[in-house]
Amino acid sequence: MPELPKTKEGRIVSGEKSTALSVILNILLAGLGTIYTGKTKDGVFTVITAVFMSFVAGGEIAFMPFMLLYPESAVMFLFSVLILIIGYIIIFAYSIYQSVTACKENNTLWQDYLRNN
């Protein structure tokens, strides 16, 4: 039996991966689609980072009523929330890009394997 193909990172390709499913998983939680494509370390790191940023942003938003008591800190508060939201959007977009790219590479290798065997 011929040897299964491997990606550049050394992951064994054993079948096609659905690009649509990887995008849907990333929409549910940034990084899940990356885990689905086989890039487990990158995906787990992305999930942990996204969850951490969500908790920090959520915690800061919970303190919004205190801005009425200390209006001088409102600008700094809003700036930090904005930075967190922009950071999360960047992580989210990169995670989708990474999983779609990994799916395409996986599927190309699998199609070549099927064509040659």
MIDOSE-1310 file (N, C-alpha, C; in nm, 2 decimals, decimal comma, always signed):
residues 117
mpel	+0,08/-0,12/+0,00/+0,00/+0,00/+0,00/+0,09/+0,12/+0,00; +0,06/+0,22/-0,09/+0,14/+0,34/-0,09/+0,13/+0,42/+0,04; +0,24/+0,50/+0,06/+0,24/+0,58/+0,18/+0,15/+0,70/+0,16; +0,08/+0,74/+0,27/-0,01/+0,85/+0,26/+0,07/+0,98/+0,25
pktk	+0,02/+1,08/+0,19/+0,09/+1,21/+0,17/+0,10/+1,29/+0,30; +0,21/+1,37/+0,30/+0,23/+1,46/+0,42/+0,24/+1,60/+0,38; +0,19/+1,69/+0,47/+0,20/+1,83/+0,44/+0,34/+1,88/+0,47; +0,37/+2,01/+0,45/+0,50/+2,07/+0,47/+0,54/+2,06/+0,62
egri	+0,44/+2,06/+0,71/+0,46/+2,05/+0,85/+0,48/+1,91/+0,90; +0,45/+1,81/+0,81/+0,47/+1,67/+0,84/+0,34/+1,60/+0,89; +0,23/+1,67/+0,88/+0,10/+1,61/+0,91/+0,06/+1,51/+0,80; +0,01/+1,40/+0,84/-0,04/+1,30/+0,74/-0,18/+1,33/+0,69
vsge	-0,19/+1,33/+0,56/-0,32/+1,36/+0,50/-0,39/+1,23/+0,48; -0,51/+1,22/+0,54/-0,58/+1,09/+0,53/-0,72/+1,10/+0,46; -0,75/+1,22/+0,41/-0,88/+1,24/+0,35/-0,90/+1,39/+0,32; -1,01/+1,42/+0,25/-1,04/+1,56/+0,23/-1,10/+1,63/+0,35
ksta	-1,07/+1,76/+0,36/-1,13/+1,84/+0,47/-1,22/+1,94/+0,41; -1,33/+1,97/+0,48/-1,43/+2,07/+0,43/-1,39/+2,21/+0,46; -1,37/+2,29/+0,36/-1,34/+2,43/+0,39/-1,45/+2,50/+0,46; -1,58/+2,47/+0,41/-1,69/+2,54/+0,47/-1,70/+2,50/+0,62
lsvi	-1,68/+2,37/+0,66/-1,69/+2,33/+0,80/-1,58/+2,41/+0,88; -1,46/+2,42/+0,82/-1,35/+2,49/+0,90/-1,39/+2,63/+0,92; -1,45/+2,70/+0,83/-1,50/+2,84/+0,84/-1,61/+2,85/+0,95; -1,70/+2,75/+0,94/-1,81/+2,75/+1,04/-1,76/+2,73/+1,18
lnil	-1,66/+2,64/+1,20/-1,60/+2,62/+1,33/-1,53/+2,74/+1,38; -1,46/+2,81/+1,29/-1,40/+2,94/+1,33/-1,50/+3,05/+1,36; -1,61/+3,05/+1,30/-1,71/+3,15/+1,34/-1,76/+3,12/+1,48; -1,78/+2,99/+1,51/-1,82/+2,95/+1,65/-1,72/+2,99/+1,75
lagl	-1,59/+2,96/+1,73/-1,48/+3,00/+1,81/-1,36/+3,01/+1,73; -1,29/+3,12/+1,73/-1,17/+3,14/+1,66/-1,07/+3,03/+1,70; -1,02/+2,95/+1,60/-0,92/+2,85/+1,63/-0,97/+2,71/+1,61; -1,10/+2,69/+1,62/-1,16/+2,55/+1,61/-1,14/+2,50/+1,47
gtiy	-1,16/+2,58/+1,37/-1,14/+2,54/+1,23/-0,99/+2,50/+1,21; -0,90/+2,57/+1,27/-0,76/+2,54/+1,26/-0,73/+2,40/+1,32; -0,79/+2,37/+1,43/-0,78/+2,24/+1,50/-0,83/+2,13/+1,41; -0,95/+2,16/+1,34/-1,01/+2,06/+1,25/-0,92/+2,03/+1,14
tgkt	-0,85/+2,13/+1,09/-0,76/+2,10/+0,97/-0,63/+2,03/+1,01; -0,61/+2,01/+1,14/-0,49/+1,93/+1,18/-0,38/+2,01/+1,24; -0,39/+2,14/+1,24/-0,29/+2,23/+1,30/-0,33/+2,25/+1,44; -0,31/+2,14/+1,52/-0,36/+2,14/+1,66/-0,30/+2,25/+1,75
kdgv	-0,17/+2,26/+1,74/-0,09/+2,35/+1,83/-0,14/+2,50/+1,80; -0,14/+2,53/+1,67/-0,18/+2,67/+1,63/-0,33/+2,69/+1,67; -0,41/+2,59/+1,65/-0,55/+2,61/+1,69/-0,58/+2,63/+1,84; -0,51/+2,55/+1,92/-0,52/+2,56/+2,06/-0,47/+2,69/+2,11
ftvi	-0,36/+2,74/+2,06/-0,31/+2,87/+2,09/-0,41/+2,98/+2,06; -0,47/+2,97/+1,94/-0,56/+3,07/+1,90/-0,69/+3,07/+1,98; -0,74/+2,95/+2,02/-0,86/+2,94/+2,10/-0,83/+3,00/+2,24; -0,71/+2,97/+2,30/-0,68/+3,02/+2,43/-0,67/+3,18/+2,42
tavf	-0,60/+3,23/+2,32/-0,59/+3,37/+2,30/-0,72/+3,44/+2,28; -0,81/+3,38/+2,20/-0,94/+3,44/+2,17/-1,03/+3,44/+2,30; -1,03/+3,33/+2,37/-1,11/+3,32/+2,50/-1,06/+3,42/+2,60; -0,92/+3,43/+2,61/-0,87/+3,53/+2,71/-0,91/+3,67/+2,67
msfv	-0,89/+3,71/+2,54/-0,93/+3,84/+2,50/-1,08/+3,87/+2,52; -1,16/+3,77/+2,50/-1,30/+3,79/+2,52/-1,34/+3,81/+2,66; -1,27/+3,74/+2,75/-1,29/+3,76/+2,90/-1,25/+3,90/+2,94; -1,13/+3,94/+2,90/-1,08/+4,07/+2,93/-1,17/+4,18/+2,88
agge	-1,21/+4,17/+2,76/-1,29/+4,27/+2,70/-1,43/+4,27/+2,77; -1,48/+4,15/+2,80/-1,61/+4,15/+2,87/-1,60/+4,20/+3,01; -1,49/+4,18/+3,08/-1,47/+4,23/+3,21/-1,46/+4,38/+3,21; -1,39/+4,44/+3,11/-1,38/+4,58/+3,10/-1,52/+4,64/+3,07
iafm	-1,60/+4,58/+2,98/-1,73/+4,63/+2,95/-1,82/+4,63/+3,07; -1,80/+4,53/+3,16/-1,88/+4,52/+3,28/-1,86/+4,64/+3,37; -1,74/+4,71/+3,36/-1,71/+4,83/+3,45/-1,76/+4,96/+3,38; -1,83/+4,95/+3,27/-1,87/+5,08/+3,21/-1,95/+5,17/+3,30
pfml	-2,04/+5,12/+3,39/-2,11/+5,22/+3,47/-2,02/+5,31/+3,56; -1,90/+5,26/+3,59/-1,81/+5,34/+3,67/-1,75/+5,45/+3,60; -1,76/+5,46/+3,46/-1,72/+5,57/+3,39/-1,79/+5,70/+3,42; -1,92/+5,68/+3,47/-2,00/+5,79/+3,51/-1,94/+5,86/+3,63
lype	-1,88/+5,78/+3,72/-1,81/+5,83/+3,84/-1,68/+5,89/+3,81; -1,61/+5,84/+3,72/-1,47/+5,89/+3,69/-1,46/+5,92/+3,54; -1,52/+6,03/+3,49/-1,52/+6,06/+3,35/-1,38/+6,08/+3,29; -1,28/+6,11/+3,37/-1,15/+6,13/+3,31/-1,08/+6,00/+3,27
savm	-1,13/+5,89/+3,32/-1,08/+5,76/+3,28/-1,15/+5,70/+3,17; -1,26/+5,76/+3,12/-1,34/+5,71/+3,02/-1,27/+5,69/+2,88; -1,19/+5,79/+2,85/-1,12/+5,78/+2,72/-1,02/+5,66/+2,72; -0,95/+5,65/+2,83/-0,85/+5,54/+2,84/-0,92/+5,40/+2,84
flfs	-1,04/+5,40/+2,91/-1,12/+5,28/+2,91/-1,17/+5,24/+2,77; -1,22/+5,33/+2,70/-1,28/+5,31/+2,57/-1,16/+5,27/+2,47; -1,05/+5,33/+2,49/-0,93/+5,30/+2,40/-0,89/+5,15/+2,42; -0,88/+5,11/+2,55/-0,84/+4,97/+2,58/-0,94/+4,87/+2,53
vlil	-1,07/+4,90/+2,54/-1,17/+4,81/+2,48/-1,16/+4,81/+2,33; -1,14/+4,92/+2,27/-1,12/+4,92/+2,12/-1,00/+4,84/+2,08; -0,89/+4,85/+2,15/-0,77/+4,77/+2,12/-0,80/+4,62/+2,13; -0,87/+4,58/+2,23/-0,91/+4,44/+2,25/-1,00/+4,39/+2,14
iigy	-1,09/+4,47/+2,10/-1,19/+4,43/+1,99/-1,11/+4,42/+1,86; -1,03/+4,52/+1,83/-0,95/+4,51/+1,70/-0,86/+4,39/+1,71; -0,79/+4,36/+1,82/-0,71/+4,24/+1,83/-0,78/+4,11/+1,81; -0,90/+4,11/+1,86/-0,98/+3,99/+1,85/-1,02/+3,97/+1,70
iiif	-1,06/+4,08/+1,63/-1,10/+4,07/+1,49/-0,98/+4,02/+1,41; -0,86/+4,07/+1,44/-0,74/+4,03/+1,37/-0,71/+3,88/+1,39; -0,72/+3,83/+1,51/-0,71/+3,69/+1,54/-0,81/+3,61/+1,47; -0,93/+3,65/+1,47/-1,05/+3,59/+1,41/-1,02/+3,57/+1,26
aysi	-0,98/+3,68/+1,19/-0,96/+3,68/+1,05/-0,84/+3,59/+1,01; -0,73/+3,60/+1,09/-0,61/+3,52/+1,06/-0,65/+3,37/+1,08; -0,73/+3,34/+1,18/-0,77/+3,20/+1,21/-0,84/+3,14/+1,09; -0,94/+3,22/+1,03/-1,01/+3,18/+0,92/-0,92/+3,16/+0,80
yqsv	-0,83/+3,25/+0,78/-0,73/+3,24/+0,67/-0,64/+3,12/+0,68; -0,60/+3,09/+0,80/-0,51/+2,98/+0,83/-0,58/+2,85/+0,80; -0,70/+2,84/+0,85/-0,77/+2,71/+0,83/-0,81/+2,68/+0,68; -0,85/+2,79/+0,61/-0,88/+2,77/+0,47/-0,76/+2,73/+0,39
tack	-0,65/+2,80/+0,42/-0,52/+2,76/+0,35/-0,48/+2,62/+0,38; -0,50/+2,58/+0,51/-0,46/+2,44/+0,54/-0,55/+2,34/+0,48; -0,68/+2,37/+0,47/-0,78/+2,28/+0,40/-0,74/+2,27/+0,25; -0,71/+2,38/+0,18/-0,67/+2,38/+0,04/-0,55/+2,29/+0,02
ennt	-0,45/+2,31/+0,11/-0,32/+2,23/+0,09/-0,36/+2,08/+0,12; -0,43/+2,05/+0,22/-0,47/+1,92/+0,25/-0,55/+1,85/+0,13; -0,64/+1,92/+0,08/-0,72/+1,87/-0,03/-0,64/+1,85/-0,16; -0,55/+1,94/-0,19/-0,47/+1,93/-0,31/-0,38/+1,81/-0,30
lwqd	-0,32/+1,79/-0,18/-0,23/+1,67/-0,16/-0,31/+1,54/-0,17; -0,44/+1,54/-0,12/-0,52/+1,42/-0,12/-0,56/+1,39/-0,26; -0,60/+1,49/-0,34/-0,64/+1,47/-0,48/-0,52/+1,42/-0,56; -0,40/+1,47/-0,54/-0,28/+1,42/-0,61/-0,25/+1,28/-0,57
ylrn	-0,27/+1,24/-0,44/-0,25/+1,11/-0,40/-0,35/+1,01/-0,47; -0,48/+1,05/-0,47/-0,58/+0,97/-0,54/-0,56/+0,95/-0,69; -0,51/+1,06/-0,75/-0,48/+1,06/-0,89/-0,37/+0,96/-0,93; -0,27/+0,96/-0,84/-0,14/+0,88/-0,87/-0,15/+0,74/-0,82
n	-0,25/+0,70/-0,74/-0,26/+0,57/-0,69/-0,39/+0,50/-0,73
